[in-house]
Amino acid sequence: MKKTKFPAAMLNNLHGIIQTFEHFLGIDETIAIRLEKLMQHMNCEAASVFLGENDSDLIFLASAGPTNLKGLVIERDTGIVGKAVKNSEILMVRNTRQSDQFFQEIDEKTGFVTRSILCAPLNVNQKTIGAIEVLNKIPSKKNPGGLFSDVDQHLLRILSSAAALAIHNAKMASELLRSEMLQQ
């Protein structure tokens, strides 16, 4: 197995992102804020979190970038996100135009042009509750092609685990609160 070397700044940012999940029960707002930070750190144009348990459709819980997709619903088996959720695997698509899995309808609705996608499932208790994706790595001197890397893939995998746990805990807290209110 090939060792992946993480830069110190990336590890510090990852630590900060994960710690933020611990402090809030308003998960929608927390996820949106963390998506902005993730976009900046991973040097990409957009990011989204989808939720959908069991066989339900996938709902955009939060998005960051030039378009606000919050609340938009897509069928569970649609596109790269649907495949990541269905197979509970991380997917890296470096050129969406060469992928038969890419779902173009959202780009057509928003005018955003998705060139590349890195998508990780949100897994908790061996159950996939959704996915997190980052879009369009921005080209740089070190990465003139603007391609997501193995380091990006590992980072998103770690973050998806923390996000899934935070979402699960927020849902449990909300259900407990609702139950207590009903009892009163």
C-alpha positions in Angstrom: 0.0 0.0 0.0 1.4 3.4 -1.1 1.9 5.9 1.8 0.2 9.2 1.3 2.1 12.3 2.7 -0.2 15.0 4.0 1.2 18.6 4.3 1.0 20.0 7.9 -1.3 22.8 6.9 -3.7 20.3 5.4 -3.8 18.3 8.6 -4.3 21.4 10.7 -7.2 22.5 8.5 -8.7 19.0 8.6 -8.5 19.1 12.4 -10.3 22.4 12.5 -13.0 21.3 10.1 -13.7 18.1 12.2 -13.7 20.1 15.5 -16.3 22.4 14.2 -18.7 19.5 13.7 -18.5 18.9 17.5 -19.8 22.3 18.5 -23.1 22.8 16.7 -26.5 21.0 16.5 -27.6 23.3 13.6 -26.0 20.9 11.2 -27.2 22.6 8.0 -25.5 25.8 8.8 -22.4 24.0 10.1 -22.1 21.9 7.0 -22.4 25.0 4.7 -19.7 26.8 6.6 -17.4 23.8 6.5 -18.0 23.3 2.8 -16.8 26.8 2.2 -13.6 26.1 4.2 -13.2 22.7 2.4 -13.5 24.4 -1.0 -10.8 27.0 -0.1 -8.5 24.3 1.2 -8.9 21.9 -1.6 -8.7 24.7 -4.1 -12.0 23.8 -5.9 -14.9 25.8 -7.3 -17.9 24.1 -5.5 -18.9 21.5 -2.9 -22.2 19.9 -1.9 -23.6 17.5 0.7 -26.5 15.1 -0.2 -28.6 13.2 2.2 -30.9 10.3 1.6 -31.4 7.2 3.8 -32.6 3.8 2.8 -34.1 4.0 -0.7 -35.1 7.7 -0.6 -34.1 10.3 -3.2 -31.0 12.4 -2.5 -31.5 15.9 -1.2 -28.9 18.7 -1.3 -28.5 19.5 2.4 -25.9 22.2 1.7 -23.8 23.6 -1.1 -21.0 26.1 -1.5 -19.8 27.9 -4.6 -21.5 29.9 -7.3 -24.9 28.2 -7.2 -27.1 27.4 -4.2 -28.6 24.0 -4.6 -30.0 23.5 -1.1 -33.2 21.6 -1.2 -32.9 20.3 -4.7 -33.8 16.6 -5.0 -32.3 14.0 -7.4 -33.2 10.3 -7.7 -31.0 8.1 -5.6 -29.3 6.2 -8.4 -28.6 9.4 -10.5 -25.1 10.4 -11.6 -21.8 10.0 -9.9 -23.2 10.9 -6.5 -25.8 8.2 -6.9 -23.2 5.6 -7.8 -21.0 6.7 -4.8 -24.0 6.2 -2.5 -25.2 3.0 -4.1 -21.8 1.3 -4.0 -20.6 3.1 -0.9 -17.3 4.1 -2.5 -15.3 7.2 -3.2 -15.3 8.2 -6.8 -12.9 10.5 -8.6 -13.9 11.6 -12.1 -11.3 13.8 -13.7 -13.3 14.6 -16.9 -17.1 14.6 -16.6 -17.5 14.8 -20.3 -15.9 11.4 -20.7 -18.1 9.8 -18.0 -21.4 8.1 -18.8 -22.3 8.4 -15.1 -22.2 12.3 -15.1 -25.7 13.8 -14.6 -25.7 17.0 -16.8 -29.2 18.2 -15.8 -28.0 20.3 -12.8 -25.4 22.1 -14.9 -28.1 22.8 -17.5 -30.4 24.2 -14.8 -27.7 26.4 -13.1 -25.3 27.3 -15.9 -22.4 25.9 -13.8 -19.9 23.8 -15.8 -18.7 20.7 -13.9 -15.4 19.5 -15.3 -14.3 17.1 -12.5 -15.8 15.6 -9.4 -14.5 13.9 -6.2 -17.3 12.3 -4.3 -17.3 10.3 -1.0 -20.2 8.5 0.6 -21.4 9.5 4.1 -21.3 6.3 6.1 -22.3 5.8 9.7 -23.0 2.5 11.4 -22.2 0.7 8.1 -25.1 2.5 6.5 -24.8 5.1 3.7 -26.8 8.2 4.6 -25.6 10.4 1.7 -22.5 11.8 0.0 -20.2 14.8 -0.1 -18.7 16.1 -3.3 -16.2 18.7 -4.4 -16.1 20.0 -8.0 -13.6 21.4 -10.4 -10.1 21.5 -8.9 -8.7 24.9 -9.8 -5.5 24.7 -11.8 -2.3 25.9 -10.1 1.5 25.9 -10.8 1.8 22.6 -9.1 -1.3 21.2 -10.7 -1.7 22.9 -14.1 -4.3 20.4 -15.2 -6.5 21.1 -12.2 -6.8 17.4 -11.3 -7.9 16.0 -8.0 -5.2 13.9 -6.4 -4.9 10.9 -4.1 -4.3 13.3 -1.2 -7.5 15.0 -2.0 -9.3 11.7 -2.1 -7.9 10.7 1.3 -8.8 14.1 2.8 -12.4 13.8 1.6 -12.7 10.3 2.9 -11.6 11.4 6.4 -13.9 14.4 6.3 -16.9 12.4 5.0 -16.6 10.1 8.1 -16.6 13.1 10.5 -19.5 14.8 8.6 -21.6 11.5 8.6 -21.1 11.2 12.3 -22.0 14.8 12.9 -25.2 14.6 10.8 -26.2 11.3 12.5 -25.6 12.9 16.0 -27.6 16.0 15.1 -30.5 13.9 13.8 -30.5 11.8 17.0 -30.4 15.0 19.2 -33.3 16.5 17.2 -35.3 13.3 17.6 -34.6 13.2 21.3 -35.7 16.8 21.6 -38.8 16.2 19.7 -39.6 13.1 21.8 -39.1 15.1 25.0 -41.4 17.9 23.8 -44.1 15.4 22.9 -43.8 13.8 26.4 -44.2 17.2 28.0 
